[in-house]
Amino acid sequence: MWRTRSAAACVICRSLANSSNGIKRKSPLQNLHLVSRSVHHPYYPSSKFQRPPLRISVQLFSSLNRLPIRKTKLLYVKYGFQSQRNFWLARLASRLLKLRYLILGSAVGGGYTAKKTYDQWKDMMPDLDEYKWIVPDFIWELDEHIDFDKLIKALPDADDLAKLLPDFDKIGESFTSLKGFFSPGSPGETAFRATDQGYENDKQYKKVSDKEKIDQLQEELLRTQLKYQRMLERLEKENKELRKLVLQRDDKGIHQRKLKKSLIDMYSEVLDILSDYDASYNTQDHLPRVVVVGDQSAGKTSVLEMIAQARIFPRGSGEMMTRSPVKVTLSEGPHHVALFKDSSREFDLSKEEDLAALRNEIEIRMRNSVKEGCTVSTETISLSVKGPGLQRMVLVDLPGVISTVTSGMAPDTKETIFSISKAYMQNPNAIILCIQDGSVDAERSIVTDLVSQMDPQGKRTIFVLTKVDLAEKNVASPSRIQQIIEGKLFPMKALGYFAVVTGKGNSSESIDSIKEYEEEFFQNSKLLKTCMLKAHQVTTKNLSLAVSDCFWKMVRESVEQQADAFKATRFNLETEWKNNYPRLRELDRNELFEKAKNEILDEVISLTQVTPKHWEEILQKTLWERVSTHVIENIYLPAAQTMNSGTFNTTVDIKLKQWTDKQLPNKAVEVAWETLQEEFSRFMTEHKGKEHDDIFDKLKQAVKEESIKRHKWNERAEDSLRVIQHNALEDRSISDKQQWDAAIHFMEETLQSRLKDTECVIEDMVGPDWKKRWLYWVGRTKEQNIRNETKNELEKLIKCNEDHAAYLANDEVTTVRKNLEARGITVDPCLIKDTWHQIYRRYFLRTALSHCNLCRRGFYYYQRHFVDSELECNDIVLFWRIQRMLAITANTLRQQLTNTEVRRLEKNVKEVLEDFAEDNEKKVKLLTGKRVQLAEDLKKVREIQEKLEAFIEALHQEK
């Protein structure tokens, strides 16, 4: 039966398919699923057919291609087919099929909405890039094992998702149609009712006023900000502890990791070198640093201490404490410590006694850097502060800008502070941290005008308003603070504006208590609740983060340009050196000093190579030159005036004993020390041919003078030398004829030298003789003529009495004067006595020389003690005693020189060189010249360029 009906239905279908009725159109059922077609054609599930012509309009649409809605023509049914029942089934199938598009569209639309919601929440989340290190290293290496690019390409893009979205207008109509097919109480009806109810709630929500909505959003925003702030604080605290543990492990060498602190340390070294660099080739220091400027007592130091998380600077109530620029390098480290660039001592900032010592050291360095008659100094104090959680940056704290010079200050203090501030701020890459006191009127500020002059566009200025708690309490209109923060009260522009609280004004407050007070103030402040201030504009923590970000951004933008500039400068310097000094090695001031130091030490060692004979000859000769006058005038001549040999020897012994006890040892030591100096100077100053470098002359002279100044002869040397000299002079026994002849020769040389000097004195007194007057056409003066006549009269007196005494009697002086007056010459008695002294001296010396010739054969008589002999040669014995004393003294001094004093001098020279090596000013003063300066600049430029390149490489590796 079922087969018969099926066969009949197929016949009807074929007839419908063959009948065209003038229109060839596919039936809507043809678009249905195969399962739907199989309901009518179980035996021909895939056959094509046309529906019988019905007298209804069929609405055709597709949710995929969005075809326009149009009506079909009425179809005429020729046979008695049950069309009413078949149409109801087709309509039900069509509605059911539309449900799949609804589900598909809802799924796609829900996914798209979920994605947007996720993106919004993601944007609201804080940036946690600084805490990536918490994630284990293998997480960051997943991209090496999983190809994320292929996964991303496999996902559909936004255009494909848009094509899958349904036609929502038609989906709405489908909802209306489907309501009839669902029984009351069904899940579908419940879902639609929930949708309708939500729609009505949306309409009611839209009725809420805009003001209430804004208030609710502000409150929600504030709660969210506070929530994230507390979350960040908790994470930062955990991060700080973890970083401390990691850094401690790195110190022990357990885990080697390149930390950011090394990067800032490298950068700080470059800045330290640049601070000493003399930019003679237009290569100025344009590397970024954070320059902290502000009015005096505006809170600059307090802001820096909050950033450094330690009370490290000296404090005073209204007194100028910052007297010189202080460069502070902040970096991460396992322990909170501070140290100076030129010192190895670490100050533990967690201990109050170390903090007090650090503040005292900074104050001492500031006062020492200030020159006499000045109040502030341009010399920079370099300080490094390390600790867990510190933001990496370089800050320079400058003296506070003042408006009036008070008593006790130098007259040019105000101009000096302005020039120092401008010198640091004129760097186009310097970040200006402008500190303004919020508790005073903004119109009283001086620093804002100065900053606006140096950075009129505000491209590198960050404005900080301090003491906001006092400002909110004292200012009648809180909007004025908002105007200050927004920069509307100043002509100055800035990158950012911040408000901070640096404590309650108590210098004993700790950093943690100040932080708590600051957070508590801003949580309860009307400025934040009324949105006059934004959450990211308050607290020193946010300020520190913003300044650090700005600092590193500026560093990345400018460091390569600076490296290129120094590279060009290096090329210019190397070219100049090759052209001027092609055969000389490039030695800077320190290297030249080391070379000179080695040469000086070699010359000091050369003193030990001087032969004993040379030392003794020099010492004996020099000592006799010093004591010969005393021996002749005070010992020999007085003793020679005696009548017999006994009196002569007694006089000689007494005078020699007095001389030995008082003068001779001291004079001998002086001679030895001067001889050592002369020999040392000779080795230091003598030229060594082509190897001599005159660039060291000033240094060698300074070392020689300072070493001699410091050297002191052994005090015990005089005592031992006195005994030796006394024993030598007591000996009168001449052992052989050779010594006798040597004494005669010594006496003759001495007397001839004295005679020659005496004749020169007489010639100067009486003028030239007749030969010189005729040959050289010179004459005598009136005084010389008088002296000449006086001399002639005195010579007559000596010829009359060859045994005349050494002094003229008064009657003899009167006789000579009257004889001269008789010839018309008026003479003063003093002139007669003075002339007699030289005339008698010449006569005595000539007589002594002739007596020496007689004593050449007197050694035999000497051995017999001049018994039965009229010849007496006691003066020869005297000169032998003097000669022997000189030889023994020279030998003793030579031994003391070579064994003791040369080594002590070498030690002094080394000490002087070590002191000069530590004194840079002394080296600059003593090692000068174009060659030195060029080598110095070349070394510094190379060092700067190399460190900049290393820093840039480390910076790229960190990226």
Secondary structure, DSSP 8 states (H G I E B T S, - for coil): -HHHHHHHHHHHHHHHHH--TT-----GGGGS-HHHHTTT-SS-TT--------SS--EE--TTT----EE-------S---HHHHHHHHHHHHHHHHHHHHHHHHHHHHHHHHHHHHHHHHHHS---GGGGGGS-HHHHTGGGTS-HHHHHHHS--HHHHHHH---HHHHHHHHHHHGGGS-TT-HHHHHHHHHHHHHHHHHHHHTS-HHHHHHHHHHHHHHHHHHHHHHHHHHHHHHHHHHHHHHHHHHTTSS----HHHHHHHHHHHHHHHHT---TTS-------EEEEEBTTSSHHHHHHHHHTS--S---SSS----S-EEEEEE--SS-EEEETT----EETTSHHHHHHHHHHHHHHHHHHS-TT-S-----EEEEEE-TT---EEEEE---B-SS--TTS-TTHHHHHHHHHHHHHTSTT-EEEEEEETTS-GGG-SHHHHHHHH-TT-SSEEEEEE-HHHHHHH-S-HHHHHHHHTT-SSS---SEEEE----SS-TT--HHHHHHHHHHHHHH-HHHHTTSS-GGGBSHHHHHHHHHHHHHHHHHHHHHHHHHHHHHHHHHHHHHHHHH-TTS----HHHHHHHHHHHHHHHHHHGGGS-HHHHHHHHHHHHHHHHHHHIIIIIIHHHHTSSSHHHHHHHHHHHHHHHHHHTHHHHHHHHHHHHHHHHHHHHHHS--GGG--GGGHHHHHHHHHHHHHH----THHHHHHHHHHHHHHH-----SHHHHHHHHHHHHHHHHHHHHHHHHHHHHHH---HHHHHHH-----HHHHHHHHHHHHHHHHHHH-TT--SS--HHHHHHHHHHHHHTT----HHHHHHHHHHHHHHHHHHHHHHHHHHGGG-HHHHHTTTTT-S---HHHHHHHHHHHHHHHHHHHHHHHIIIIIHHHHHHHHHHHHHHHHH-HHHHHHHS-SHHHHHHHHHHHHHHHHHHHHHHHHHHHHH-
